[in-house]
Amino acid sequence: MEQKLNDFLTFLSVEKGFSENTLAAYRNDLTQFTEFLESSFSDYQAVPAEDKWQSVTKQAIVSFILHIKDRQYRPSTVARKVAAVRSFFHFLVAEGLVRDDPTATLDSPKVGKSLPRAISVQEVDALLAQPAKGSTPAAQRDKAMLELLYATGMRVSELVSLNLEDLNLAAGYVRCFGKGSKERIIPVAPAAVEAVQHYVQHGRRELLPELGESAAFLNHRGQRLTRQGFWLIIKGYARQAGIATTITPHTLRHSFATHMLNNGADLRSVQELLGHANIATTQIYTHLTRDRIRQVYDRAHPRAK
């Protein structure tokens, strides 16, 4: 059983180019599914290991879905777990490891598309000003990361994955690898270039105990900073800035896209900058800009009052 799961994850990594984060989520989801089957179905427990996946029925999967819904997971999380199970059985059928796909007639959970959260330009300015109040290597690093994230709209996973060789500060560009290891080159605003340059020349050298680490952004042990580490950093600065809106690691990415569109950037360009495979994903942000236009209209038009 474990071998088939590992084969599936290898397939997703090699053939589909899934990120490490997605692979970890799929592994957790399928492990949870397996544990549910083992604990809930005595017939499943009695089946030989090599036949267990063949014995899974649609009803067992429906029971699993009801189980995770009862645990009050968010709809998006339920949908991801179902997608993981569905993809796994598609793989097993394609590889000839099971005859019938129990998910073939399974309905996908409905997930409402929520609008991304963005903060105002003033709130971004307040957030980015917080690290500048310190002069420690960590403060220099944090200033560089926040400036770079807002200047480029990168995902946080892309930010912390950057190596020094990905920074072309002289030309004002950064190279990052998004979902599916797709490479894109993003221009960087002068303020961000200056902050990153200062960190690389000063703060990073103090954080690095020995040569050899290629990561651009380091923690206090001189190792690559993690997404979780960044999340704690940005939440701390949000509190210092007095920002009431809940801040997530994606907040600056969402704000970047919204502010770019508000200032006249075309949708295709923002799609390229964000690394969206489908422009429909980028179009979510047009709802936010339309809301802003409506507010301006209601305030300014003589007959709107």
CORSULDA-V892052 format. One record per residue. N is the residue number from 1. RES is the residue in one letter. D_CENTER is the distance of its C-alpha to the mean C-alpha in Angstrom with 2 decimals. Layout:
N&RES&D_CENTER ; N&RES&D_CENTER
This chain:
1&M&29.19 ; 2&E&26.90 ; 3&Q&27.78 ; 4&K&26.78 ; 5&L&23.37 ; 6&N&22.98 ; 7&D&24.30 ; 8&F&21.76 ; 9&L&18.80 ; 10&T&20.60 ; 11&F&20.99 ; 12&L&17.30 ; 13&S&16.69 ; 14&V&19.79 ; 15&E&20.43 ; 16&K&17.11 ; 17&G&15.06 ; 18&F&12.20 ; 19&S&9.85 ; 20&E&10.99 ; 21&N&8.18 ; 22&T&9.10 ; 23&L&12.64 ; 24&A&12.73 ; 25&A&11.70 ; 26&Y&14.37 ; 27&R&16.81 ; 28&N&16.64 ; 29&D&17.08 ; 30&L&19.98 ; 31&T&21.53 ; 32&Q&21.63 ; 33&F&23.21 ; 34&T&25.73 ; 35&E&26.68 ; 36&F&27.24 ; 37&L&29.53 ; 38&E&31.43 ; 39&S&32.06 ; 40&S&32.84 ; 41&F&34.93 ; 42&S&38.05 ; 43&D&38.73 ; 44&Y&35.44 ; 45&Q&36.36 ; 46&A&39.67 ; 47&V&38.34 ; 48&P&38.49 ; 49&A&35.21 ; 50&E&35.48 ; 51&D&35.89 ; 52&K&33.39 ; 53&W&30.71 ; 54&Q&33.61 ; 55&S&34.77 ; 56&V&31.66 ; 57&T&32.55 ; 58&K&30.83 ; 59&Q&32.24 ; 60&A&30.58 ; 61&I&27.15 ; 62&V&28.03 ; 63&S&29.11 ; 64&F&25.78 ; 65&I&24.00 ; 66&L&26.54 ; 67&H&26.06 ; 68&I&22.33 ; 69&K&23.06 ; 70&D&25.85 ; 71&R&23.50 ; 72&Q&21.86 ; 73&Y&18.28 ; 74&R&16.35 ; 75&P&17.04 ; 76&S&13.48 ; 77&T&13.60 ; 78&V&17.08 ; 79&A&16.18 ; 80&R&13.64 ; 81&K&16.41 ; 82&V&18.98 ; 83&A&17.13 ; 84&A&17.02 ; 85&V&20.74 ; 86&R&21.63 ; 87&S&20.10 ; 88&F&21.87 ; 89&F&25.18 ; 90&H&24.90 ; 91&F&24.65 ; 92&L&27.60 ; 93&V&29.72 ; 94&A&29.03 ; 95&E&30.03 ; 96&G&33.12 ; 97&L&32.22 ; 98&V&32.76 ; 99&R&35.04 ; 100&D&33.56 ; 101&D&30.03 ; 102&P&29.99 ; 103&T&26.89 ; 104&A&28.68 ; 105&T&29.82 ; 106&L&27.08 ; 107&D&25.71 ; 108&S&21.98 ; 109&P&21.04 ; 110&K&20.81 ; 111&V&17.66 ; 112&G&18.16 ; 113&K&15.79 ; 114&S&15.08 ; 115&L&15.02 ; 116&P&12.33 ; 117&R&13.82 ; 118&A&15.32 ; 119&I&17.96 ; 120&S&21.15 ; 121&V&22.21 ; 122&Q&24.54 ; 123&E&21.95 ; 124&V&19.83 ; 125&D&23.14 ; 126&A&23.90 ; 127&L&20.60 ; 128&L&21.00 ; 129&A&24.63 ; 130&Q&24.17 ; 131&P&23.61 ; 132&A&26.55 ; 133&K&28.79 ; 134&G&28.67 ; 135&S&29.77 ; 136&T&28.52 ; 137&P&26.47 ; 138&A&23.48 ; 139&A&24.02 ; 140&Q&24.25 ; 141&R&20.98 ; 142&D&19.22 ; 143&K&20.91 ; 144&A&19.84 ; 145&M&16.11 ; 146&L&16.13 ; 147&E&18.37 ; 148&L&16.43 ; 149&L&13.08 ; 150&Y&15.15 ; 151&A&17.33 ; 152&T&14.88 ; 153&G&11.86 ; 154&M&9.68 ; 155&R&6.00 ; 156&V&6.70 ; 157&S&6.40 ; 158&E&8.76 ; 159&L&10.81 ; 160&V&11.69 ; 161&S&12.41 ; 162&L&14.95 ; 163&N&18.56 ; 164&L&21.61 ; 165&E&22.66 ; 166&D&19.64 ; 167&L&21.04 ; 168&N&23.93 ; 169&L&24.95 ; 170&A&28.45 ; 171&A&27.32 ; 172&G&24.51 ; 173&Y&21.66 ; 174&V&18.61 ; 175&R&17.43 ; 176&C&13.90 ; 177&F&12.66 ; 178&G&9.72 ; 179&K&9.15 ; 180&G&12.58 ; 181&S&13.55 ; 182&K&14.52 ; 183&E&16.01 ; 184&R&16.32 ; 185&I&18.53 ; 186&I&17.81 ; 187&P&20.66 ; 188&V&20.56 ; 189&A&22.66 ; 190&P&25.70 ; 191&A&24.77 ; 192&A&21.58 ; 193&V&23.67 ; 194&E&26.25 ; 195&A&23.97 ; 196&V&22.34 ; 197&Q&25.84 ; 198&H&27.33 ; 199&Y&24.81 ; 200&V&25.26 ; 201&Q&29.02 ; 202&H&29.49 ; 203&G&26.84 ; 204&R&25.17 ; 205&R&28.66 ; 206&E&29.41 ; 207&L&26.28 ; 208&L&27.07 ; 209&P&29.81 ; 210&E&30.59 ; 211&L&29.94 ; 212&G&27.76 ; 213&E&24.18 ; 214&S&22.28 ; 215&A&19.08 ; 216&A&19.06 ; 217&F&17.86 ; 218&L&19.76 ; 219&N&20.25 ; 220&H&23.80 ; 221&R&24.64 ; 222&G&24.02 ; 223&Q&21.07 ; 224&R&17.53 ; 225&L&15.59 ; 226&T&12.73 ; 227&R&9.45 ; 228&Q&11.72 ; 229&G&14.40 ; 230&F&12.71 ; 231&W&11.87 ; 232&L&15.60 ; 233&I&16.65 ; 234&I&15.24 ; 235&K&16.49 ; 236&G&19.81 ; 237&Y&20.25 ; 238&A&19.48 ; 239&R&22.30 ; 240&Q&24.53 ; 241&A&24.05 ; 242&G&25.00 ; 243&I&22.02 ; 244&A&22.42 ; 245&T&19.21 ; 246&T&16.52 ; 247&I&14.06 ; 248&T&10.41 ; 249&P&8.21 ; 250&H&7.17 ; 251&T&10.93 ; 252&L&12.21 ; 253&R&10.11 ; 254&H&11.47 ; 255&S&14.74 ; 256&F&15.04 ; 257&A&14.91 ; 258&T&17.26 ; 259&H&19.63 ; 260&M&19.89 ; 261&L&20.94 ; 262&N&23.20 ; 263&N&24.93 ; 264&G&25.74 ; 265&A&23.12 ; 266&D&23.27 ; 267&L&20.55 ; 268&R&20.66 ; 269&S&20.22 ; 270&V&17.15 ; 271&Q&15.73 ; 272&E&16.57 ; 273&L&15.19 ; 274&L&11.70 ; 275&G&11.92 ; 276&H&11.99 ; 277&A&14.21 ; 278&N&15.82 ; 279&I&17.27 ; 280&A&17.22 ; 281&T&13.54 ; 282&T&14.67 ; 283&Q&17.72 ; 284&I&16.05 ; 285&Y&16.48 ; 286&T&20.17 ; 287&H&20.75 ; 288&L&19.92 ; 289&T&22.33 ; 290&R&24.91 ; 291&D&24.88 ; 292&R&25.68 ; 293&I&28.42 ; 294&R&29.88 ; 295&Q&30.11 ; 296&V&31.85 ; 297&Y&34.14 ; 298&D&35.09 ; 299&R&35.97 ; 300&A&37.89 ; 301&H&39.63 ; 302&P&43.18 ; 303&R&43.13 ; 304&A&39.70 ; 305&K&41.12
